[in-house]
């Protein structure tokens, strides 16, 4: 096991050898690996943004995404992004396969040693590929060919960047995430019912409970949505000062798993009381997320704790079935005890971009990533607005997830830009909004036409009362707690993490429905510890702790 001092020393080596700025073998010195690829290398252009004189074919694999709406004959193999790669760099990006079971198919490809030139992998796949010698050390490649914008992302997210380094060398470029603004939870409340009953915005957990009770009494159904996973209980837990699902620093300075801390006992006891009073979905033990959403669409529930994307799903379906007045609005998770509520922020990284040891022109992959980053942050004002819009309409960025590296301030900046534009009016010149023009336009479509397809953007970021508006307050004030395990799971969590979670969910459910009393919580914590929780805790402290 590595203790904190060893980790600190290792990270110091990472900062020297792994971060942009250090070139160990000379600029441009890239190990392209051995044979196995039928392609030959093509001459490399001098400039970072120059095109290849000879067409370069790069292969990849793609995760199918149902959210993509192809238009005018576009496909995963031929879309605005792929055409841009060809036009800009003379790179012909070719898909070896497209799958709706990406992880499984990729695992089979890894086992068969049949990799494309580059792809997106998870943390476990990254470690396996490096151990097998199937992927390149990208340290010098990144230093030489990454754009300043791309390097800036990594400098700003050093702790996440380091998770792509193994043995002090970069093997996987972290794809990052859209930032902490995406990671908070809310209480979503049906607006027309609230207005009809003349109810004020909730300021405490008791207020939320009262609203749920009033809805149940006046409109039938049940008061508050929940699922068999107890995800909504975990979302509300921050109102009680608990932080399930993340690792937290305890009073003695060690790290502990938030879900087994004493604060959770009060959360579960309160939930059991609500269940007994008929507030919680009486069938939650057999309800999955789709079923809970359907209950909202059918008008059976008006209060649902959920994430920021509720307006996208089931938001449009609610509007289509019940009308625009039935919109659910987000509110902050309120306090259950009068104390300030601190939000939870989990570690977030969308994957790692790896390059096969057999890729003959790995710098071409960096060119593609650079173009993605340019379009994300630098293209507005430098490119035709229609050209930018074509890349972002219809959820086309899903087509190139395997090379997308996200600026973690993207959604924060997007919220600011869209709300400022909407404050100016509903006929703003969208040319200056760049890729955010589509967000502005969909908010306008909701405000002027009650277009169901626009309700998601409006509720997420179209106004100060939106989910992002609430999240921005958390971020600006610093009232949030980051996961102390900022990186991949340790060995025990990888092997038995789901089992440990099942022990807790099943036991908490027994308490909530009255099969066990609240003191069973202490027994559950002991069972969790014996089943691997103690070992996982020791590993997390060795790797991420302060001692």
N, C-alpha and C positions, 0 to 999 in steps of 0.2 A: 504494500500500500504506500502511496505517496502522501506525506504530510504536507501541511501548508507551506512550510519553508522550502521543501523540494519543488512544490508547484510554483512558488514565486521565482525560484531560480530558473525553472524550465521556461516560464513565461518571459523572463528577461532574455533568455536565448532566442525565444520566438520573436520578440520585438526586434532583436538584432538581425536575425537571419531570415525571418519569415515575412515581416512587414515590408511594404513598398519602400524602396530606397537603398536596400542592400543587394548587391549583385556579387555573388561569391565566385563565379567562374567567368566573369566578363560579360558585358552586355550582349544579349542575344545568344548566349551559350545555352542551347536547349538540347536535352537528351531526348531524341525522338524514339528511343526504344528499338526493339528488334524487329524481325520480319513479321509475317502473318498478314500483312495488308498488300493487296495486289496493286494499289495505287502507288505512283511515284510522286515525290515532292515536286511542286511547281515553284518557279522563282518567286521570291518574296519581294513585294514592293518596298521601296525605301521609306515612304511616308506612312505614318500610322493610319491615315484615312485614305490612302491610295488604293486603287483597284488592282487586282492581279491582271497581267496582260494575258495570261493563259487561264482558261476557266479552271477554278478549283472546286472539286466535288468534296463536300463534307457530309458524312452520314451521322444520323442521330435516331432517337426513338422518341415517341410522343405518347403522352397520356391523353386519352380521349376525354373530352369535357362536354357534358350535355348543355352547359350554359352558352356554348358558342352557336351563333345563328348564322350559318354560311349564306351569303347572298351572291347572286349573279354567277353561279357556277364555281365559286371558290370551294376549296377543300383543304384538308390538312396538308396536302402536298403542293397546293397552289393557292396562295392567299397573299394579301398585301405585304405581309412581313417577308415571306419567301421571295416575292418579286423585288422588294427593296434590297435584300441581300445580293440578288443577282445584279440589279441596276447599279448599286453603290460599289460593290467589291468584286463583281464577276464571280461570286460564290454561288454554286448550285447546291443548296441544302436539300438532302435526299433522306427521306424517312425509311429506315429499315422495317419498321412496323409502327402501327398505331393501335393502342389497346385500352379497353376500359378496365382492365385489371393490370395496371402498369407495374406495380410492385412485384406481383407474382411472376409476370413474364420477364421482368428484368432479373429477378433472382435466378430464373432458369437460364437466361443468357449468360449471367455471371458464372453459373456452374458449368456451362458449356464453353466458357471462355470465348464467347461470340459477341463481342462488344462493338458498338458503333464508334466513330471517331470521338464523340463526346455525348454525354447524357447527364441527367439529374438523378442523384441518388440520395438515400437517407444516411444518417450517421453510421448505422450498422453496416450498410453496404459500402460506405467509404472505407471503414476500417478493414473490411474483408478484402476489398479490391487492392488496398495498399499492401496488406500482408501477402497477398497472392502475386504481387508485382505486376498487376495488370494495368495500372494507371501511372501517369507521369508525375514527377515532382514538378510543380508549377511555379516554384519560388522565383527563379530568374525570368521565366516566361512572363509572369505577372508584372514584374518590375519593369521589363522592357516594353511590353505591348499594351498593358492596361492604360486606359485614358486617365487624365487627371480627375475626371468626374467619378469614374469607377474607383480609383484609389481613394478619393474623398469619402465615398460610402464606407470603405473599410476602416479608414482612420477614425471616422465618427463612431463606428461599431466595433472597436478593437476586441472587446470581450467575445463577441460573436465570431469575428474573423478568426480568432485563435482556435475556435473549435474545428476549423478546417485544416489545422496544422497538426501533423503527426511527427513526433520526434524532432520538433523544431523546424519542420519543412512544410510548405503549403502543398497539399494534395487535392483539396476540394475547395473551390471558391464558394463561400457561403452565399446563398441567394437572399438571405435576410428576410424581412417581412415588411408589411406596410406600416409598421411602427406600433408603439404602445397605445396610440389613440384607438386602435382596433380591439383592444384586449379587455375593456371594461364591460360590466354587465349592468342591466337596467330592469326596472319594473315597467312592463308595457301595459297600458290601460286603455280600454276602449273609450273613445272620446264621446260618442253620441250618448252612451249610457251615463257617463259621468256628468255631461252637460244637462241631460234630461232630469237628473236627480239633484242638480245644483250643488255638486260636491266640489270641494276645494282640492287643489293639488296636494298630494301627500307630503307631509314633512316629517313623519315618523313611521315606524313599522306598524304602530297601532292604527295610523291613518290608512295604510295599505290594507290591513285586515278589515277595517270598517268598510272601505270601498268594496272589497270582495264580498263581504256579508250583504251589503246593500244590493249589489248586482244579483246575488243569488236569490234574495228575497223578492226582488222586483222583476227579474227577467228569467228566472229559472236556471236550469243547468247546475253548475257548481261554481265556487268562488274563484279558485286559483288553480292554474295548470301545473301539473307535475308529470314526470315520466318515471319509468321503472329504474332508470339510471340515477335518479335523485339529483340530476344536474341543477334543477332549479333551487333545491335546498342549498346546494353549494354556492349558487349565485347570491342568495339572500344572506349567506353566513357572514359576509363582511359587515353587515348591519349589526351583528352581535360581537364584532371584534375578532372573528375567526377567519382563517385563511386556508380553507381546504384546497387541496390540489397543488399547492406549492410548498417549498421548503422554507422555513422561517428560522431566524435566529432566536434562541431561547434566552432566558434570563442569565444562564450560566455561560453564555457565549457559544454554546454548541448549536448545531443545526438539527431541527426536528421537522417531521412531516406534519403539515398544518391540519390534516384531516383527523389526526389522532390526539390533538392537543385538547386540554380541558375545556376550552371555549366552545368546542363543538358539542359538548354535552347539553348546554343550554339551548343550542340551535335545535337539536333533535327532540329535546323535551317540549319545546314550543311547537315544533312541527306536529308532534304526536297530539298535542292539545288541539291544534287547528284541524287535524284529520278527524278527531273525535267529534268536533263541532260541525263537521260537514263542509268545511271551507276548501280543503284540499281535494282534488279529483279523487273520488272514492275508488276509481278503477286504475289508479296510477301504477299499481304493481304489474299490470298487463298493457300499459300504454307506452308506445314508442313515440318518437318525435313526430312522425307523420300523423299519427292518430291525434296527438295533442293539437297540431296545427289544424287538422280537420275539424276538431271541436270549436276552434276559434272561427273557422270559415262558416260553420253551421250556426254560430251564435250561441253555443253552449257554455262559453267562458269569456270573461272580459278582463281578467288580470293574469298576465303570464310573465314571470321573470325570465329574461332571455338576453342574448348577445345583441350587438349593434346591427346585425343584418336581418333582424326580424321583418323590417319593412320590405325586404326583397322576397322573402319566403317565410310566412304565407301572405305578406302584405297585399300583393296584387289580387290574389284569389279571394281575400276577404272583401276587397272593394268590389270585385266583379259579382260576388254573391250577395253582399249585404248593402252595397252602395257606399259612396265616398264618405258619408257621415260616420261610418262604422270604423274609420281609421283608428288604429291603436297608436298612442303616443308614448315615447319613452320618458321615464323619470329616474333620477338617481336612486340607487339602493339606499333607503333611509336608515337612520339609527334606531335600534331597538332599545337602547339604554341611555340615550342622551349624549353619548360620546361621539366625537368626530369619526366619520366613516373613512377608512383607508382602503382604497381599492387594491385588488390583487393583479399583478402583471406576471404572466407566465413567460418562460423562455420561448422565443419564437424565431424559427428559421425555416424557410420553405424548402430547404434541401441544399445539396452541394453539387456544383458543376465539376465533373471530372473529365479528363481527356485520356483516351486510350494510349497505352505505351506505343502502339503501332501507328498512331496518327502521324502522317508525314508533314502536315502543315498545321501544327497546333496554334500558331499565331493567328490563323484564320478564325479560330473559335473566339479568340479575344477580340477580333474585329467585330464579330457579330454581337458580342456582349457590349462592346463600346457603343455600337449603334443603338442598341436597346436603351442604354443609359442616356445617350444624347437625346433620343426621342422623348424620354421620360422628363428630362430636366432642362435641356438646352435648346430644343428645336423651336419653341415658340418665338416668333419674331424673326427666325432665320429660315423657316420653311413655309411653303404654301399651307395655309390652315386646312384646306380640303385634303391635302396629302396626309397631314397629321391625323385628321379626323378619320380618314379611311383606315388607318392602322388601329384605331381604338374603338371604332364602331363594332357592333355585333359581338362584343367580347373577343375580338380577334387576338388580343394578347395571350389568351389561353393556348393558342397554337404554338407559342414559343416559350412556354413555361420552362423548358429545359435549358434556356440560356438567359432567363430573366433574373437580374440582380436588382433588388428593390432599394430605393432610397427610403430609409425608415421614416423620413419626414414627409414622404409623398402625400399621405392622406391628411396629415396635419395641415400642410400647405394648401392642399386641395380644398379643404374645408374653409380656410381663411379666404382663398381666392373666390370660391363659389358664393359664399355668403356676402362678401363685399360686392360682388357683381350683382347679386339679387337685390341688395340694398339700393343700388343705383337705379334699378328698374327691370322691366321684363323685356326690354328690347335693346340690351347692351350689345355692342359689336363684339362678337365672340372671337374675332381674330386674335386678340391678345390673350385669350384664355388657353390657347394651345390644346393639349389633350383633355383639358378640363371643360372644354366647350360642351361636350356631350352631357356632362353632369349638370351644367347650368341649363341646357336646353330641356333636359328631362324634368328638372324642377319647375321650369316655366310651363311645361306641358301639364304638370300636375296642377299648378295654380290656376291656369287658364281653362283647362279642359277636363280636370280630374282624370287624366290619363292614368290608368292603373300601372302602366309600365314606368311612370315617373314617381310613384309613391315611395319606392325604395330609396332613391337618391334624396328626395325631400326629407324623409324621416331620418336618414343617416347624416345628412350634412347641409340641408337646405335652409336651416334657420338656427337661431341661438338655442332653441328648445330641442334641437335634434340630438341624436345620440353622440355625434362628434362634438357638438357644442358642450354637452355635459362632460365628455371625456377630456376636452381641452381644459376645463376648469380643474380636473384632477391633476393633469400634467403641469399646468402653469403654477399651481399652488404646491405641487410636490406631495400631495396627499395620496400616495400609492406606495405599495410595497412590492419590490421586485423579487422574483423567485431566487432564493439563495443558491439553488442549483442551476446556474446559468450555463447550460451546456447539455450534452447528451446524458442519457441515463447511465448509471453504473451497471456493472455486470449483473448483479442480483435484480435490479429493477428491470433490466432487459429480459431476464429469464422468467421471473415470477411476479413482475409488476401487476399484470392483469389479475392474477390470483389474489394478490394482496388487496387490490381494489374490490374484487368480488366479495371477499370476507367482510369488508366494511359495509358495502352497499346492502348485502343480504341481512347483516345484523342490524343496521340502522332501520331497514324496512320492518323488521320484526318488532322493533321498539315503537315505530310510528303507528303501526296497525294494531298495537296492543298485545301482541303475543309475548313480549318481554317487557320488563319494567326498565326504567331509565338507567338503573345501576348496571344493567347488562353492557352498557357502553364500556365500562372498565374491563369486563371480561373480553370484549371484542378487541380492545387495544392489546391485551395480553396475547390473544390468539394471533393477531396481526404480527406482533413482535416475534413470536415463535415460528411463524410461517415464512419468515425472511425479512420482516420489518427491521429487526435489530441489526441484521447483517447489512441491509441496505442503508440504514442510518449510519453505521460505521463507515461504509464506503463513501457515502456522500460527505461525511465530515472529513475523511482523509483527503478527498479530492477537492472539495469546495470550501471546507471549513476554515476557521481562523486559528485552529490549534493543531 
